[in-house]
Amino acid sequence: MISVAATIRTLASPHALSALAGRLRRFENFPGHDGTLVMVPGVGRVLLRESPAELVLALVLDDDRALQRVSPLILDELEGAAVGPYGDTFSIRWDRATHVPAALR
C-alpha cells in the first residue's frame, strides 16, 4: 500500500479551485473534520482538503501501477473543471505521503 497526495494549485482564476472541488463533490461525499471524503468512481476513496491557495487530494493505493491507473482519472476531473486546457488552469504535484490520513485508514 502507498499513500500519495496530489497538490493542485490554480494558474488562472482562484475560482478554478472552487469549480474543481464542486466537480469532485458531485460524487458521493462525506464531510469530516480532516476534509471531505469523496468516493470517486474508478479511483476509490479520496480525501479532499481545501485551502484558498490549493486543493490536496490524498489517496491510498495498492502500488505504483494503481497510481498509473488512477492519475489519468484525476487529470480528467481537472480537465473538466478547467477553462481551456487544464495545464493552463492548474498545476498538479504528486508526492508520496509519509502517513495515511485518519479518514483513509
N, C-alpha and C positions, 0 to 999 in steps of 0.2 A: 504494500500500500504506500502511496505517496500523497503528500499534501502539497497542493500548489495554490498560488494566488495570482490572479490576473488583475493588475492595477491599470485602470483605464482613466485617462485624462482627456480633456477636450482641447482641441487645437482651434476650435471655432467658438461658437456661442456657448456660454455656460448653460444654456437651456438644453444643449445636446445631451448632457449627463442626465438631466431630468427625463428627457424623452427616452433614453436608453433604460433607465430604472423603471419607468412606466411600462415600457415594452416588456421587460422581464416580469413585471408584476401581473401581466395578463395570464401567466401560468398560475397554477395552484401555489399559494404562498402563505406563510405563517410568520407574522411579525413577532420579534422577540427582543430581548434587551441587548443582544450582541449584533443585531441586524435583522434582516428578513431572510428566512429560509424559503427558497424558491425551488419548485420541482420542475426542472427544465427537461422537456422530452428529449431523449437521446443522450442527455448529459447526466441526469440524476439530480441529487440534492446539491444546491449551490447556495452558499451564504453570501448575501448581498449586503455590503456595508457602504453607506453613503456619507460623503462629506461634500462641502461646496466645491472642493478642488478636484475630487476624484471619486471613482467607484472602485471598490475592491470586491472581486468575486473569488471566494475561497471554495475549493473543491477537494475531495478525497477520491483518488482513483486507484485502480489496481496496479498500474505500471505505466511506463512511458508510452507503450502502444495505445493505452487508453487515452492518454493526453493527446497523442497524434490524432486519435479518432474524434475527440470532443472539441479540440481547438477550432476546427472549421465551423462547428455548430455555433460556438460563441462568436466567431467572426461574422457569421450570417446575421446574428442578432445586432451586432454593431452596424453592419451594413444597412439593416432595416431601420435603424434609428438615425442614420446619418443623412445629412443633406448633401447629396453628391457622394463621391467615393468615400468610404469610411476612413481611408488613410488620410484624407484631407480634413476630417472631422475629429477623429480620435487617435490617440496613441495608446498602445497596449504593451505592457511588460509582464512577462510570465516569470515567476520566481518559485523556487521550492520553499515551502514554508517550514519553519523549524518546529512547529507544533500543529496539532489538529485542533481547530476551534471547537469549543464545547458543543456547539449546536450541531456539529457534524460527527460527533462520536457516537 
